[in-house]
Amino acid sequence: MKLTLKVETADTAYEVVTNLYVIILWERKFKTKLSRIANDGLSQEEIAYLAWESFRDDGVKVPDDFDQFQRSLRSCLPIEANDPKADAVLTASD
């Protein structure tokens, strides 16, 4: 599953896409499975974490400290989810 996230800071807006590595990091940190999202969704902290790790994995300069990264955010929202098992793309308007 890939999530496209729209991240806004005081200076600019970005879009970042998660990958398998970032999803695994999220599962480890929050001690959960990706399948949980279908029923429970994601918390704002989880969305910010996915964005932070995605930026780091892409080589984008972000604070090393997750809390500092969170402080820099104005908003961080998923805008698209691609589930290859279902061969479907879901958008925030679905």
For each residue, the residues with C-beta under 8 A, 3 or more apart:
1: 18 23 34 81 82 83 84 85
2: 17 18 19 81 82
3: 17 18 50 78 80 81 82
4: 15 16 17 18 78 79 80 81 82
5: 15 16 17 18 47 50 51 54 76 77 78 79
6: 13 14 15 75 76 77 78 79
7: 13 14 15 16 51 55 73 75 76
8: 12 13 14 73 74 75 76
9: 12 13 14 72 73 74
10: 72 74
11:
12: 8 9
13: 6 7 8 9
14: 6 7 8 9 55 60
15: 4 5 6 7 79
16: 4 5 7 51 54 55 58 60
17: 2 3 4 5 54
18: 1 2 3 4 5 22 23 50 53 54
19: 2 22 23 54 57
20: 23 24
21: 24 25 57
22: 18 19 25 26 50 53 54 57
23: 1 18 19 20 26 27 34 50
24: 20 21 27 28
25: 21 22 28 29 53
26: 22 23 29 30 46 49 50 53
27: 23 24 30 31 32 33 34
28: 24 25 31
29: 25 26 49
30: 26 27 46 49
31: 27 28
32: 27 36
33: 27 36
34: 1 23 27 37
35: 38
36: 32 33 39 40
37: 34 40 41 42
38: 35
39: 36
40: 36 37
41: 37
42: 37 46 47 50 78
43: 46 47
44: 47 48 76
45: 48 49 70
46: 26 30 42 43 49 50
47: 5 42 43 44 50 51 76 77 78
48: 44 45 51 52 66 69 70 73 76
49: 26 29 30 45 46 52 53 66
50: 3 5 18 22 23 26 42 46 47 53 54
51: 5 7 16 47 48 54 55 76
52: 48 49 55 56 62 66 69 70
53: 18 22 25 26 49 50 56 57
54: 5 16 17 18 19 22 50 51 57 58
55: 7 14 16 51 52 58 60 62
56: 52 53 59 60 62
57: 19 21 22 53 54
58: 16 54 55
59: 56
60: 14 16 55 56
61:
62: 52 55 56 69
63: 66 68 69 72
64: 68
65: 68 69
66: 48 49 52 63 69 70
67: 70 71
68: 63 64 65 71 72
69: 48 52 62 63 65 66 72 73
70: 45 48 52 66 67 73
71: 67 68
72: 9 10 63 68 69
73: 7 8 9 48 69 70 76
74: 8 9 10
75: 6 7 8
76: 5 6 7 8 44 47 48 51 73
77: 5 6 47 92
78: 3 4 5 6 42 47 81 92
79: 4 5 6 15 91 92
80: 3 4 89 90 91 92
81: 1 2 3 4 78 89 90
82: 1 2 3 4 88 89 90
83: 1 86 87 88 90
84: 1 87
85: 1
86: 83
87: 83 84
88: 82 83
89: 80 81 82
90: 80 81 82 83 94
91: 79 80 94
92: 77 78 79 80
93:
94: 90 91
